[in-house]
Amino acid sequence: MSRKCQVPGRNFCAPNGKVAALFVDIDGTILICERNFRRAKTRFGYYMTKLGFDGALSMQLAQKYELAYIHKHGFERDALAKSMVWAYRQLCKDNGVRCNGCDVGICEDIGRSPFFREPELFPNAAPVLARAFHSFRMIAVTIGNREAQKYKIRQAGLATVFGDIIITQRDDKVELVRAAIADLNIDPNLSAFIGNSIRSDGACLAATNFIYLPMEPGWAFDEAELPKDTGFEVFEAKDWREVEEHGINRLMRRRQTAFETAPGHTSVAYAKVNPNSAPRASRLARKRKRGTCSSH
């Protein structure tokens, strides 16, 4: 068996020379996200009201443009800002009002505002991830702009937790997870994807186990069903403590049992957590009190 999966303080070895991994969604799962976008949309509606337009209609129009843009171009960073500008221009046209350059700029600023907040982690996310770091290969999987997402992960103190980061602008996480499982020799039966979206995260149940953590609702179009008869299991959790007890710890026990029942096995002891060697995320996250995200 290759021992590259066992290093000082870490052991994510699985039977048959494979490794155990956790794929983890970022926005809405680790980091608070939807609240910042909701605030931006409310501010846009309020500002349109101040300009004499219908606030609710303005927000609906902006969402329509945003979803159309995402379907065509993917989850780009400027999607919200552009949709608000287009909505404002359409409202001006429909009401026979001349567009104002300053108002266009304000719409852009409101749409970009969710990306300029310090990351805020959900309670217990950092310590749970820090403990899992010792027993799993940790892989972040997120949708959005590459530069923005990597910056956010770094600012949240998560860069030392995740040895691999998968960033996509399309709703194709399951394809990328399948590729990583093949490339990194991961045992999907002893691994899992942790996420809050049934549509994009839940689709990964076709490739590995799924830990469903609905800390935030998914997109407005996040209506889907989990894949059926995949051979993998769904673990449900209401918070990060339950993620650890209902999902992560069970996978660890199953891995130990798999080693013990393997023909000609030799006992593989899991590396114990050394609090002083915990990833930097567990220390930094305790100081984080404000939030950001790059896709809802």
Secondary structure by P-SEA (a helix, b strand, c coil): cccccccccccccccccbbbbbbbbccccccccaaaaaaaaaaaaaaaaaacccaaaaaaaaaaaaaaaaaccccccaaaaaaaaaaaaaaaaaabbbbbaaaaaaaaaaaacccccccccccaaaaaaaaaccccbbbbbbbccaaaaaaaaaaacccccccbbbbbccccaaaaaaaaaaaaccccccbbbbcccccccccccccbbbbccccccccccccccccccccbbbbbbccaaaaaaacaaaaaaaaaaaaaaccccccccccccccccccaaaaaaaaccccccccc
